[in-house]
Amino acid sequence: MSVAVLLIFGVFFAGCSDNSATTASANPTDASAVTTTAGPLYSAGDIVKNPKSTSGAALLIIKYDAASDMYERAYVYPNPDGSFGYRIDSKTDLTGRSVIEKVYTTKVKSTTVSAIPIRTLTIAPTATILSASTTASTDTTTVTTTATTALAPRVKGISPDKGLTGTTVTITNLDGQNFVSGAKVSLLKAGTKINATDVSFGSSILLTCKFAIPADATTGYWDVVVTNPDGQSHQYQNGFLVQQGTATMTTTTTYTASSGLVKITQVQDPLLVTGGGEAYKTVSILGTNLTAASGMKLTGPNTITASTYTSSSSTTAIGYFMIPAGNLGAYYVNVVDSSGNILATSTSTLTVQ
């Protein structure tokens, strides 16, 4: 009886063993299905891409750090023929292995890290930068620059085109092209410059301004210069004539003892205050041969002519003025003949306020 029990148990055990072996051999893939990658998928020099990204950039694997389980990587860009590639700087970053292997699943090629050159991007200089825009994506930055060169100004004419020393000339039409707001205007002769004041931008073809011509300015033709804010300029040669504002006069026999130029040597009160209720403001001067003059006028921001001129001697004279409202500023004093021609101009100014 004992022997029979042992035989039955042996047969049963053998049957179980056979079934187990048969089951394992019938499903050989079950064990491999749960196998995981123990090490990194990528190594130094691998270039990998995110297949879902529209960016042209890829990642260059610099190395794998087992201690932190992170990849050191850098951006790499395609060459003009589409092949990879080059780097734009030496910058690298550390990213977790799981992130890299989950997102960057396409390996483009394998090379050596040293085989990928670094190219410094440069932008060619232009005369004027009008606009610049920067568009950034996850993988790369693209810079787009639009540039044009501004045109230089050009002077074609000026009106009026002449003025007297010691006077202020209002230019009503400086004609040309490519003028811009903020342009500067000047007269130039032999290194001497007279800068215009009250320059007004009318349009790209029109400027207006004023020239206060010094009493000792060199007579003759001066160049007209217009300079735009960007530094570009045009010099219109011999465009403006400066004429002598102080004329000489040969005295009659009445003035033989003091023959010579009509001169103003001093303006006795350099400050003329308007208002106060007076009908007239007086301007007293000292000089020589002042009795040869028949009138007086002030030249500056505007021209103001005396209502009455008196000269009790050849060395003193007085002009009586009605000053219109708003005519403030620095003025030169002139004595004139009966035709309004200037015989003499003061070397200093008086201030109307």
C-alpha positions as CSV (number, residue, x, y, z in Angstrom):
1,M,0.0,0.0,0.0
2,S,2.8,2.4,0.8
3,V,4.6,1.6,-2.5
4,A,1.4,2.4,-4.4
5,V,1.0,5.8,-2.7
6,L,4.6,6.7,-3.6
7,L,4.1,5.8,-7.2
8,I,1.0,7.9,-7.5
9,F,2.7,10.9,-5.9
10,G,5.6,10.6,-8.2
11,V,3.5,10.6,-11.3
12,F,1.5,13.7,-10.1
13,F,4.7,15.6,-9.4
14,A,6.1,14.8,-12.8
15,G,2.9,15.9,-14.5
16,C,3.1,19.3,-12.7
17,S,6.7,19.8,-13.8
18,D,5.9,19.1,-17.4
19,N,3.0,21.6,-17.4
20,S,5.1,24.4,-16.0
21,A,7.8,23.9,-18.6
22,T,5.3,23.8,-21.4
23,T,3.7,27.0,-20.2
24,A,7.0,28.9,-20.0
25,S,8.1,27.8,-23.5
26,A,4.7,28.7,-25.0
27,N,5.0,32.4,-23.9
28,P,8.7,33.3,-24.4
29,T,7.9,37.0,-24.8
30,D,6.3,37.6,-21.4
31,A,9.7,38.0,-19.6
32,S,11.1,40.4,-22.1
33,A,7.9,42.6,-22.0
34,V,8.8,43.8,-18.5
35,T,12.4,44.3,-19.2
36,T,13.5,48.1,-18.7
37,T,16.5,50.0,-19.9
38,A,19.0,50.2,-17.1
39,G,21.3,52.8,-18.8
40,P,21.0,55.9,-20.9
41,L,19.7,55.7,-24.5
42,Y,22.1,58.4,-25.7
43,S,25.8,59.0,-25.4
44,A,28.1,62.0,-26.1
45,G,27.9,63.2,-29.7
46,D,24.4,62.0,-30.4
47,I,22.1,64.6,-32.0
48,V,18.5,64.1,-31.1
49,K,15.2,65.9,-32.1
50,N,11.7,66.3,-30.9
51,P,9.7,64.9,-33.8
52,K,6.7,67.1,-32.8
53,S,8.7,70.3,-32.9
54,T,8.7,72.6,-36.0
55,S,12.0,74.2,-34.9
56,G,15.0,73.5,-37.0
57,A,17.2,73.1,-33.8
58,A,18.1,69.8,-32.2
59,L,20.0,68.8,-29.1
60,L,23.6,67.7,-29.0
61,I,24.3,65.3,-26.1
62,I,27.5,66.5,-24.5
63,K,27.7,63.7,-21.9
64,Y,25.6,61.7,-19.4
65,D,26.1,62.1,-15.7
66,A,25.2,58.9,-13.9
67,A,25.3,60.4,-10.4
68,S,22.5,62.9,-11.2
69,D,20.9,60.8,-14.0
70,M,21.0,63.9,-16.2
71,Y,22.2,64.7,-19.7
72,E,24.4,67.7,-20.4
73,R,23.2,69.1,-23.7
74,A,23.4,72.1,-26.0
75,Y,21.4,73.4,-28.9
76,V,22.7,72.6,-32.4
77,Y,21.5,74.2,-35.7
78,P,21.3,72.9,-39.3
79,N,23.7,74.0,-42.0
80,P,22.3,75.6,-45.2
81,D,22.1,72.1,-46.8
82,G,20.0,70.8,-43.9
83,S,22.7,68.7,-42.3
84,F,23.6,69.2,-38.6
85,G,25.2,71.4,-37.7
86,Y,26.8,74.1,-35.6
87,R,26.3,75.8,-32.2
88,I,26.0,79.6,-31.7
89,D,27.7,79.6,-28.3
90,S,29.4,77.4,-25.8
91,K,26.4,77.4,-23.4
92,T,25.2,74.0,-22.1
93,D,22.4,72.9,-19.7
94,L,21.6,69.9,-17.6
95,T,18.3,68.1,-18.2
96,G,16.9,64.9,-16.6
97,R,17.4,61.7,-18.6
98,S,13.7,60.8,-18.4
99,V,12.7,64.2,-20.0
100,I,15.2,64.0,-22.8
101,E,14.4,60.3,-23.7
102,K,10.7,61.0,-23.5
103,V,10.6,64.2,-25.7
104,Y,13.6,63.9,-28.0
105,T,12.9,60.4,-29.4
106,T,14.5,60.8,-32.8
107,K,18.3,60.4,-33.1
108,V,19.5,62.3,-36.2
109,K,23.1,61.1,-36.1
110,S,26.0,60.4,-33.9
111,T,29.3,62.3,-34.1
112,T,31.8,63.7,-31.7
113,V,31.1,66.8,-29.6
114,S,34.3,68.5,-30.9
115,A,33.2,68.0,-34.5
116,I,30.3,70.5,-34.0
117,P,31.8,74.0,-34.5
118,I,30.7,77.2,-32.7
119,R,29.8,80.0,-35.0
120,T,29.4,83.6,-33.7
121,L,26.4,85.3,-35.5
122,T,27.1,88.8,-36.7
123,I,24.8,91.5,-38.1
124,A,26.2,93.7,-40.8
125,P,26.2,97.4,-39.9
126,T,23.7,99.7,-41.6
127,A,23.3,103.5,-41.8
128,T,19.9,103.7,-40.0
129,I,18.1,100.9,-38.0
130,L,14.4,101.5,-38.4
131,S,13.0,98.4,-36.7
132,A,14.1,95.2,-35.0
133,S,11.9,92.3,-33.9
134,T,12.8,89.2,-31.9
135,T,10.8,86.0,-32.0
136,A,11.6,83.3,-29.5
137,S,10.5,79.6,-29.5
138,T,11.3,76.8,-27.1
139,D,14.4,75.7,-29.1
140,T,15.8,78.8,-30.8
141,T,15.8,82.5,-31.2
142,T,15.5,84.3,-34.5
143,V,16.4,88.0,-35.0
144,T,14.9,89.9,-37.9
145,T,16.3,93.3,-38.6
146,T,14.9,95.9,-41.1
147,A,17.2,98.7,-42.1
148,T,17.2,101.6,-44.6
149,T,19.5,104.5,-45.3
150,A,18.0,108.0,-44.9
151,L,18.6,110.4,-47.7
152,A,20.8,113.4,-47.3
153,P,19.2,116.9,-47.4
154,R,19.7,119.1,-50.5
155,V,19.4,122.9,-50.7
156,K,18.1,124.3,-54.0
157,G,17.5,128.0,-53.1
158,I,17.0,130.6,-50.4
159,S,14.8,133.7,-50.2
160,P,15.7,136.3,-49.4
161,D,19.2,135.6,-50.6
162,K,21.0,138.7,-49.1
163,G,21.3,140.7,-45.9
164,L,23.1,143.6,-44.3
165,T,25.7,143.3,-41.5
166,G,24.2,144.2,-38.1
167,T,20.7,143.1,-39.1
168,T,18.5,140.1,-38.7
169,V,17.2,138.6,-41.9
170,T,14.1,136.4,-41.9
171,I,14.3,133.6,-44.4
172,T,10.8,132.8,-45.6
173,N,11.7,130.1,-48.1
174,L,14.7,127.7,-47.8
175,D,13.9,125.4,-50.7
176,G,15.2,121.9,-51.1
177,Q,14.5,118.3,-50.4
178,N,14.9,115.6,-47.8
179,F,14.6,118.1,-44.9
180,V,13.4,116.6,-41.6
181,S,12.2,118.1,-38.3
182,G,15.1,119.2,-36.2
183,A,17.3,120.2,-39.1
184,K,19.9,122.9,-38.4
185,V,20.7,125.8,-40.8
186,S,23.8,127.9,-40.9
187,L,25.9,130.3,-43.1
188,L,29.5,129.3,-43.6
189,K,32.4,131.3,-45.0
190,A,36.2,130.6,-44.5
191,G,35.6,128.6,-41.4
192,T,33.3,131.2,-39.8
193,K,29.7,130.1,-39.1
194,I,26.5,132.0,-38.4
195,N,23.9,129.7,-37.0
196,A,20.3,130.3,-37.8
197,T,17.7,130.8,-35.1
198,D,14.0,130.0,-35.0
199,V,14.4,127.2,-37.6
200,S,11.0,125.9,-38.5
201,F,10.2,122.7,-40.4
202,G,7.5,123.3,-43.0
203,S,7.9,120.1,-45.0
204,S,10.6,117.9,-46.5
205,I,11.1,120.7,-49.1
206,L,10.7,123.8,-47.0
207,L,12.4,125.4,-44.0
208,T,12.2,128.9,-42.5
209,C,14.6,130.5,-40.1
210,K,16.4,133.8,-39.1
211,F,20.0,134.9,-39.5
212,A,21.3,137.5,-37.1
213,I,24.2,138.8,-39.1
214,P,27.0,140.3,-36.8
215,A,28.0,143.9,-37.5
216,D,31.6,142.8,-38.2
217,A,30.6,139.9,-40.4
218,T,32.7,139.4,-43.6
219,T,30.9,140.8,-46.6
220,G,30.5,138.7,-49.7
221,Y,28.9,135.4,-50.6
222,W,28.4,132.7,-47.9
223,D,27.5,129.0,-48.3
224,V,24.2,127.9,-46.9
225,V,24.4,124.6,-44.9
226,V,21.5,122.4,-43.8
227,T,22.3,119.5,-41.4
228,N,19.7,116.8,-40.6
229,P,19.6,115.3,-37.1
230,D,21.4,112.1,-38.4
231,G,24.4,114.2,-39.3
232,Q,24.0,114.2,-43.1
233,S,24.3,117.7,-44.6
234,H,24.4,119.7,-47.8
235,Q,26.4,122.9,-48.5
236,Y,24.8,125.2,-51.0
237,Q,27.8,127.2,-52.2
238,N,27.6,131.0,-52.5
239,G,23.9,131.0,-51.7
240,F,23.7,134.1,-49.5
241,L,25.2,137.5,-50.0
242,V,26.2,139.5,-46.9
243,Q,26.4,143.2,-47.7
244,Q,28.0,146.0,-45.6
245,G,25.4,147.7,-43.4
246,T,27.7,150.6,-42.4
247,A,28.2,153.0,-45.3
248,T,30.8,155.7,-45.5
249,M,29.9,159.3,-46.3
250,T,31.9,162.2,-47.4
251,T,30.8,165.2,-45.4
252,T,30.1,168.6,-46.9
253,T,32.2,171.7,-46.1
254,T,29.9,172.2,-43.1
255,Y,31.6,169.3,-41.5
256,T,35.2,169.8,-42.6
257,A,36.5,170.0,-39.1
258,S,35.1,166.6,-38.2
259,S,35.2,164.9,-41.6
260,G,35.2,161.1,-41.5
261,L,32.8,158.2,-41.1
262,V,29.4,158.5,-39.5
263,K,29.8,156.4,-36.4
264,I,27.8,155.3,-33.3
265,T,30.3,155.0,-30.5
266,Q,27.8,154.4,-27.6
267,V,24.2,153.5,-26.9
268,Q,23.6,155.5,-23.7
269,D,20.9,153.2,-22.2
270,P,21.3,149.6,-23.2
271,L,17.8,148.7,-21.8
272,L,14.6,149.9,-23.2
273,V,11.5,148.9,-21.1
274,T,8.2,149.1,-22.9
275,G,4.9,149.9,-21.3
276,G,4.5,152.5,-18.5
277,G,2.1,154.7,-20.5
278,E,4.7,156.8,-22.4
279,A,3.7,157.7,-25.9
280,Y,7.3,157.3,-27.1
281,K,10.5,155.5,-26.0
282,T,13.7,157.4,-26.6
283,V,17.1,156.0,-27.7
284,S,20.1,158.3,-27.1
285,I,23.4,157.7,-28.8
286,L,26.9,159.2,-29.0
287,G,29.0,159.2,-32.1
288,T,30.5,161.2,-34.9
289,N,29.0,163.1,-37.8
290,L,25.5,162.1,-36.5
291,T,24.0,165.3,-38.0
292,A,24.6,163.8,-41.4
293,A,21.9,161.2,-40.6
294,S,18.2,161.9,-40.9
295,G,16.7,159.0,-39.1
296,M,17.2,156.1,-36.8
297,K,16.0,152.5,-36.7
298,L,16.4,149.4,-34.6
299,T,17.2,146.0,-36.3
300,G,16.9,142.7,-34.5
301,P,14.0,140.3,-34.3
302,N,12.1,142.9,-36.3
303,T,12.9,146.3,-37.8
304,I,11.5,149.3,-35.9
305,T,11.8,152.8,-37.4
306,A,11.9,155.9,-35.2
307,S,9.0,158.4,-35.6
308,T,11.4,161.3,-35.0
309,Y,15.2,161.7,-35.1
310,T,17.0,164.7,-33.7
311,S,20.7,165.5,-33.5
312,S,21.7,168.6,-31.6
313,S,25.3,168.1,-32.5
314,S,27.5,165.8,-34.6
315,T,28.2,163.7,-31.5
316,T,24.7,163.2,-30.0
317,A,21.4,162.1,-31.3
318,I,18.0,160.9,-30.1
319,G,15.4,158.6,-31.7
320,Y,11.8,158.5,-30.6
321,F,10.1,155.1,-31.0
322,M,6.6,153.7,-30.7
323,I,7.4,150.0,-29.9
324,P,4.7,147.6,-31.2
325,A,3.6,144.9,-28.7
326,G,5.6,141.7,-28.9
327,N,8.8,143.2,-30.3
328,L,11.1,142.1,-27.5
329,G,14.7,141.0,-27.8
330,A,18.2,142.4,-28.7
331,Y,18.4,145.2,-31.3
332,Y,21.2,147.0,-33.0
333,V,20.8,150.8,-33.3
334,N,21.3,152.3,-36.8
335,V,21.3,155.8,-38.2
336,V,20.1,156.2,-41.8
337,D,19.9,158.8,-44.5
338,S,16.7,160.2,-46.1
339,S,16.4,157.2,-48.4
340,G,16.6,154.7,-45.5
341,N,20.2,153.6,-46.3
342,I,22.2,152.7,-43.1
343,L,25.0,155.1,-42.4
344,A,26.2,153.6,-39.2
345,T,25.4,150.7,-36.8
346,S,26.1,150.3,-33.1
347,T,28.7,147.7,-32.2
348,S,26.6,146.6,-29.2
349,T,22.9,146.0,-28.8
350,L,20.2,147.3,-26.6
351,T,17.5,145.1,-25.1
352,V,13.8,145.8,-25.5
353,Q,11.8,144.2,-22.7
